[in-house]
Amino acid sequence: MQTPAVAPRPTQRLVAIDLLRGLTVALMILANNNGGPAAFWFLQHAAWNGFTPTDLVFPTFLFLVGVAIPYSTDGRLARGDGRGTLLRHIVSRSAILFLFGIVVNNFPLFHLDTLRVYGVLQRIAACYLVLATAYVCGLRWRGALALVAGTLVGYWLLMRFVPVPGYGLPVRDVPLLDPVRNLAAWIDRQVFSAPHLFERTRDPEGLLSTLPALATTALGVLAGLWLRGTAPLHARIRGLVFAGAACVLLGALWNFGFPINKRLWTSSFVLFAGGWSLLLLAAMLRFTDARSAALDAGKRPLWQRPLLVFGTNTIFAYMLSELLAALLWTIPAGGGLSLQQAIANAFDRGIPYPTAAATAYSLVFLAVCWLPTWLLCRRRIFLKI
């Protein structure tokens, strides 16, 4: 909340990362402001177990955080920055991201009795802190693969075989991944009381479920290492496609024993979503014109420009959308309605089809967030941490 014999220049490869990051942010804004329950199904999360395209948004963003780590770290090391300097930057950046997340979660009221600590930016901060630190300290292929395998298997063992205090053993005493009676939800309730949790009985960005989110980020690190290799670009794209298809298949198979569930970030979800993230990155690399990589954003192909606006000022765009949405829900508009509800009702009255009205609201909200982000990009003002 990035030729045969010789590898392309880093800027060439990063174009696709920025484009996919921009697409992810745009879809995140649409999904988080989808105009209500009448919105298209693909702009809504799965109710519990299952998967929709919207469930791919957050893991793809975390995946891209991982992809960028080898690029940024190796680049700074090549410029002469010491490892101590890098580690201090990683810690400070993670802390700032975490604080931004606290602001986003609780704006504009900041009631201490309902302060939410878990959140999207907080999870990004935690995953970035762990993986970037590990990379600076020497994590590469074997370590990242071991981290992915260890966290996915370990999380499955915890959720499947550890009795939940007060409820019993999953499968035997309570259904596996019961919304309330699962280990991740129980831990969240022990750390913070109900008013501090997003869903009162659990939090989708809770403590234990951050463990498999590390695996999502580690998959990105592996992809970044692969892309920085010296194989021809078409071979690297094929490698991403193969790995992505394998992950999707493994996740789909594991779904039968450990269901795909975004809210609990299950191990099958990590593989399934991670596989699609790999495939999307491969597609973006395939359809990105590498010759335009060094061009100014205004000179790139037309389809790339809107995405690059979000992709190069990601944190600003995300925070703007979340803070604006919170304001709209907080400002009263009369008749017991918030300003957001009043605007949504106006769309409903003006457009006879509920799904079309909800979609129109989402698109207008997206445009409102894109415009100031574009103005900052034109002036080369970027929110850097």
Long-range contacts (C-beta under 8 A, 24 or more apart in sequence): 1-25, 1-28, 1-61, 1-97, 1-120, 1-121, 1-124, 1-314, 1-315, 1-318, 2-64, 2-67, 2-68, 2-71, 2-311, 3-232, 3-233, 4-232, 5-230, 5-232, 6-230, 7-228, 7-229, 7-230, 7-231, 7-233, 8-233, 8-290, 8-293, 9-293, 9-294, 10-71, 10-75, 10-228, 11-293, 11-294, 12-290, 12-293, 12-294, 13-71, 13-227, 13-228, 13-285, 14-71, 14-293, 15-288, 15-290, 15-292, 15-293, 15-304, 16-281, 16-284, 16-285, 16-288, 17-64, 17-67, 17-68, 17-71, 17-281, 17-284, 17-311, 18-307, 18-308, 18-311, 18-312, 19-284, 19-288, 19-304, 19-307, 19-308, 19-311, 20-60, 20-64, 20-280, 20-281, 20-284, 20-311, 21-61, 21-64, 21-310, 21-311, 21-314, 22-306, 22-307, 22-308, 22-309, 22-310, 22-311, 22-312, 22-314, 23-284, 23-307, 23-310, 23-311, 24-57, 24-60, 24-61, 24-64, 25-61, 25-310, 25-311, 25-314, 25-317, 25-318, 26-306, 26-307, 26-310, 26-366, 26-370, 27-53, 27-54, 27-57, 28-57, 28-58, 28-61, 28-318, 28-321, 29-317, 29-318, 29-321, 29-365, 29-366, 29-369, 30-362, 30-363, 30-365, 30-366, 31-57, 32-321, 32-322, 32-325, 33-321, 33-325, 33-361, 33-362, 33-365, 33-366, 34-358, 34-361, 34-362, 35-344, 35-347, 35-357, 35-358, 35-359, 35-360, 35-361, 35-362, 36-344, 36-358, 36-361, 38-354, 38-355, 38-357, 38-358, 39-355, 39-358, 39-359, 39-362, 40-355, 40-358, 40-359, 43-359, 43-362, 45-262, 45-263, 46-261, 46-262, 48-177, 48-179, 48-261, 48-263, 49-177, 49-259, 49-260, 49-261, 50-259, 50-260, 50-261, 51-260, 51-262, 51-269, 51-272, 51-273, 55-262, 55-269, 55-273, 56-273, 56-276, 56-277, 58-120, 58-262, 59-213, 59-216, 59-262, 59-269, 59-270, 59-273, 59-274, 59-277, 60-273, 60-276, 60-277, 60-280, 61-124, 62-123, 62-124, 62-127, 62-213, 62-216, 62-217, 62-220, 63-216, 63-217, 63-219, 63-220, 63-223, 63-273, 63-274, 63-277, 63-278, 63-281, 64-220, 64-277, 64-281, 65-124, 65-127, 65-128, 65-131, 65-217, 65-220, 66-127, 66-131, 66-216, 66-217, 66-218, 66-219, 66-220, 66-221, 66-222, 66-223, 66-224, 67-220, 67-221, 67-223, 67-224, 67-227, 67-281, 68-220, 68-224, 69-128, 69-131, 69-132, 69-135, 69-220, 69-221, 69-224, 70-135, 70-221, 70-224, 70-225, 70-228, 71-224, 71-228, 73-132, 73-135, 73-136, 74-228, 83-136, 83-137, 86-136, 87-133, 87-136, 90-128, 90-129, 90-132, 90-133, 90-136, 91-129, 91-133, 93-125, 93-128, 93-385, 94-125, 94-126, 94-128, 94-129, 95-125, 96-385, 97-121, 97-122, 97-124, 97-125, 97-128, 97-315, 97-385, 98-122, 98-125, 98-126, 100-315, 100-319, 101-125, 103-319, 103-323, 104-319, 104-322, 104-323, 104-326, 107-322, 107-323, 107-326, 107-327, 108-323, 108-326, 108-327, 108-330, 109-330, 113-195, 114-195, 114-196, 115-196, 116-196, 116-197, 116-198, 116-203, 117-192, 117-196, 118-188, 118-192, 118-197, 118-198, 118-203, 118-205, 118-206, 118-207, 119-205, 120-205, 120-318, 121-318, 122-205, 123-205, 123-210, 123-213, 126-210, 126-213, 127-210, 127-213, 127-214, 127-216, 127-217, 128-217, 130-214, 130-217, 131-214, 131-217, 131-218, 131-221, 135-221, 139-221, 140-225, 141-222, 141-225, 144-218, 144-221, 144-222, 144-225, 145-222, 147-214, 147-215, 147-218, 148-215, 148-218, 148-219, 148-222, 151-211, 151-212, 151-214, 151-215, 151-218, 152-212, 152-215, 152-267, 152-270, 152-271, 153-267, 154-211, 155-208, 155-209, 155-211, 155-212, 155-266, 155-267, 156-258, 156-266, 156-267, 158-183, 158-208, 159-183, 159-184, 159-258, 159-264, 159-266, 160-258, 176-258, 176-259, 177-259, 177-261, 177-264, 177-266, 182-264, 183-208, 184-208, 184-209, 184-264, 202-263, 204-262, 204-263, 209-264, 209-265, 210-265, 212-265, 212-266, 212-267, 212-269, 212-270, 213-265, 213-270, 215-267, 215-270, 215-274, 216-265, 216-270, 216-273, 216-274, 219-247, 219-270, 219-274, 219-277, 219-278, 220-277, 223-278, 223-281, 227-285, 233-285, 233-290, 236-285, 237-282, 237-285, 237-286, 240-278, 240-279, 240-281, 240-282, 240-285, 241-278, 241-279, 241-282, 243-275, 243-278, 244-274, 244-275, 244-276, 244-277, 244-278, 244-279, 244-282, 245-275, 245-279, 246-275, 247-271, 247-272, 247-274, 247-275, 247-278, 248-272, 248-275, 248-276, 248-279, 249-275, 250-275, 251-275, 297-377, 306-370, 308-377, 309-370, 309-373, 309-374, 309-377, 310-370, 310-373, 312-377, 312-382, 313-373, 313-376, 313-377, 313-382, 313-383, 315-383, 315-385, 316-373, 316-376, 316-382, 316-383, 317-369, 317-370, 317-373, 319-383, 320-369, 320-372, 320-373, 321-365, 321-369, 324-365, 324-368, 324-369, 325-365
